[in-house]
Amino acid sequence: KLGTSERRTCEVLGIARSTLRYETTQKSDDDQRLAVIRLAKQYGRYGYRKIHELLQVEGLLINHKKVERIWREEGLQLPARLRHQIAKADPYRYLPDIPQSPKNR
């Protein structure tokens, strides 16, 4: 493009010719993303690890790290656990009523 050969240009720049010829391919993960979201909605209490197993059962080959990345990027979370309140014991509940004055004893 500059009137010189590719070999000479790469030699002057100090890079490999394969670097100059390399073209990236962006793989779309839309179908995988939709599958993760669908399963997360269907199984609300499952986390990304269980969702990864379900994807494998469905036959979708996807790395567990990619499932975790999609999980984070989509902002998926498990619903908060409901905490049941435990009745606190009252230490004075079972003591008999003691009159405060000597006349009432």
Order of alpha helices (4+ residues) and beta strands (2+ residues): alpha-alpha-alpha-alpha-alpha
